[in-house]
């Protein structure tokens, strides 16, 4: 069996080129393995010799450190992928993670904006300036298409099919999906081309829709700051991030009558259970209406 460092390198290569994971995801998985390896080293147990009890003890240690169930589940996902890789390459005879279930994740009801709040935020940028036009296009596209911030900053002109009314979005695991795009979003994207005329577009970024003032693709932090700025100007006191627009997109679709399967496809969720959090958000909204308006709850 090769040294563990070599196996880890092979695992990272496998994730990138066979599983088509992004560099960041592959690095996170390798980091998960390192955490487990350090834990097992204190017990003089090599990674390839670990059994179910050792992996479960590692998960218990994460819990005792105060690591959230969501983070525990993500770390376990990396460890499971590693042992499946070892098994497929015949470095081990059995998978110690086969019977281990992920910790239960807390169900958070996402923050959602009302339609009036969305309209107020989108109307905030000063479109008499090229920067304002770009920022309005960012807000409109986030809400109209329900994109992750990583998908927004990776959007390309070559993936926009205006006459057909859809865009190609490259999501997690570099999976592509078709997402309908509204006429208003298309118009705002067309308007924001003025920003490009005032920018020295750098080589390699000519096809990027949203650029910063240095002529390169925008960063997550830059988009986050745009959202925060205009939400503050619109007087919205909720804890809002770019992802809030994605939650709002899904919730408004659900309230409008769209089925979960359609929402799942547009959001790029691998499992329908991920999309069901929006059903919970809708139920919470109905509960608040009942408490406010039902005569039995009035004093």
Protein Blocks (a to p, Z undefined) as FASTA:
>chain_A
ZZfklmmmmmmmmmmmmnopafklmmmmmmmmmmmmmmmmmnopafklpcfklmmmmmmm
mmmnopafklmmmmmmmmmmmmmmmmmnopafbdfklmpccddddddddddddfklmmmm
mmmpcckbfklmmmmmmmmmmmmnopafklmmmpcfklpcfknopacdddehhiacdddd
dfklmmmmmmmmmmmmmpccdehilmpmbdcfkopacdfklmmmmmmmmmmmnopabdcd
fklmmmmmmmmmmmnopafklmmmmnopabfklmmmmmmmmmmmmmmmmmmmmmklpZZ
